[in-house]
């Protein structure tokens, strides 16, 4: 029997492989796009999960500053739950999907605000420091991941919150559908999706993402060093 990978909660950044993130996984986000999804260039609402990547240059730990480009007034704070893959998952059924999860973590899918979802938002989502990753917990810590609430605080005030009730695909369905075309390996991370209309944070702010049962991750937002391209 293959041994289950369980993230080490003592590690500063539990991610050890790839980090995938679901986009447009909130019913409210799709509703806000409205008729635009039926017109060019989209032509119809998405039928399959929409993904983007958070490559290793984006990963930072608790307390590390989130760098804000000097031509951007504020960044969007996309607090989200992350699934840590415990054993290889390929073409798994929804009923079996969570058996492949070795743990959970908190992440902040930071982005430069943008409106078009037609082209990959590499420049807006994949900049250095744009994925703070916080505490990890074993799979048993969340009996019902779709019921857990993500809370986003900015300077000590709650500015955003969301549970799984508004997800297009819950954790099990999301992992199952993506595993139809991506083989997940132990240590991979899948972020289930930021809340609709995630709040903005300006340089100088302190951002905290909380999930009951896992903990919290706190990071300050700071201007990028002068001269950064």
N, C-alpha and C positions, 0 to 999 in steps of 0.2 A: 504494500500500500504506500502511495506517495505521501511523504511527510508534508503537512500543511505549513506554508510560510506565514508567520505571524510577525507584524512590524514591531520593532523594538521601541517602546514608548519613551525610552531614555535618549534616543537619538535626536539630534537637533533638527534633522530633516529626514523623516521616515521614508521618503521616496527613494527607491533604489534603482528603478528602471525608467520606463516611459510614463508620462502623465498625459492622459487623454481627458478632454473636457467636453461635456455635452453643451450645445448651444440650442437656443429656441426650444428648451424643454419645459417651458412654463406656458400653460394655457393662456394666461393673461398677456404674455409677450406676443404670442401668435395673434390674439385678438386685437392687440394694439396695431399690428401691421395691417390688419383689415384687408381691404380689397387689393392692396398692393401685391399680395401674394398670388393673385389671379392674373396679374398683368405682367408684361415683359419687364425685366428679364426672367422673373420667377415662373410665371404661367400657372402654377398651382402650388398649394401648400406642400411642404416636405412630407414624403411618405416614410422615409427612413430617418434614423437619427442623424442629426447634424453635429459634426465634431470639429474641434480644433485641438491643437497640441500646445502644451506648455513645456518647451524644451528645458534642458538642464540649466541654461543660463538664466532662466526665470526663477529658479528655486532659491528661496532664502528662508531663514529660520526665524523663530520668535525674537523680537527685538531688533532685527535688522531693518534698516531704513528702506522704504519703497521709493525708488528714484522717479521723480516727476520731470518730464522734459520741460525745458524752459519756455517752450512756445505753447504749452498746454496749461490752462488755468487750474484744472482739477482732474482727478482720475476717478474712474468708477470702481467701487469696491464690491466685488462679486463673491461674497462669502458663500461657501458651499460645503456639503458633505462629500468626502472621498471614499470610494471603495478600494481597499488594498487587496489585490488578488493573492489568494493563498496557494492555489494550485492551478495548473494549466486549464484554461477554459476555452473550448472551441466548439461552436455549434451546440451550446447547452440550452436546454429547455428552461422556460421561466421558472418552473417548479423546482428545478435543480440549481438555478443560477447562484443563489446565495450560499449554497454548499461550497462554492469555489472562492468565497470571500474569507480572507484570513484576518481581516481587521478593518478599522475605519479611521479616518483622520479628518482634520479640519484644514481647509485651504481657502485662500482668497484669490479668486481668479480676476486679478486686476486688469483693467483695460483703459486705453484712451477712448473717450466716448466717440462712437461712430454710429451711422444710421444704416448704411447699406450692408446687407448680409449676402450679397451676390458673389463677391470675391472674398477669398480667405483674408482675414484681418490680421495678417502676420505682424505688420508694423504696429498695430494697435494693441495686440495681445501678447506678443512674444518678446517684448523688450526685457532687458536685464532687470531682475528683481521683481518681475510682475506675477510671481506666484509664491507668496508666503505660505509655508506649510507648517502646521502646528502639531499638537499632540496627536498620538495615535493610540488606539485602544483595540483590544482583541474583539473578534466577531461577536462574542457573547455580550459585549457591552451594550449593543443595540438589538433588542429583540424584534422591534418593528421599525426599521430604518426610515420607512416612508412616513412615519408619524413624528419623527424628531423635528425639532424646530431650530432653524438657523437664525441667530440674532446678530445684527451688525450694529456696533456702537462706534460713534465718532466723537471724540473728546468727552466720553462718558455718557453721552446721550444716545438712546436707541433711535437709529435712523432707518432701519430696515429689518424685516423679519419675514420668514416664510417657512411653512412646513411642507410635507409632501402632498397635501391635498390638491395643490394646483399643478402638479407635474403632468406632463404629457405621458411620460413613461416613468414609472417607479423604478427603484433600484434593480429589482430582479428582471423586469421586462427590458430595461435599458441594457443591462449586461448581456442578457440573452440575445437581443436583436443585434448588438454590435459584434458579439462573438460569432455571428453568422459569416462575417467577412474579416474579422481580426482575431487572431489567436492571442489571448492574453496569457502571459507567463507570470509566475510568482514574483511579486515585487512591483508589478505594474499597478498604476493607480488610475481610477476612473472617477472624475468629478461629475456629480449628477446634474449640476446646472445651477447657476446663480439665480437669486430671486428676481422677479420682474421689477424693472425700474430701480435697480440697485443704486444706493446713494453715492453722491460725489464727495470726495475729500480733497481739500486743498493742501498744498505744502504747509507744514507746520502742524497739521492735525495728527492725532493719534487714533488709530483704527484697531478695534478689537472685534474678533469673530468668535462667537460662543455657540457651542452645541452641548446641551445637557447630556451627561454620560461620557463625554470625551474630554471636555475642558475648553480652553480658549487659546487663541493666538493673537498677540498684540504687536503692531508695527507702527512706527512713525512714518509719515510721508515727508520727504525732503526733496528740495530741488536737485536735479542732476548737477554734477560739478560743471562749472563754466568751461566751455569749449567742447562739451560732449556733443558728438554729431547727432 
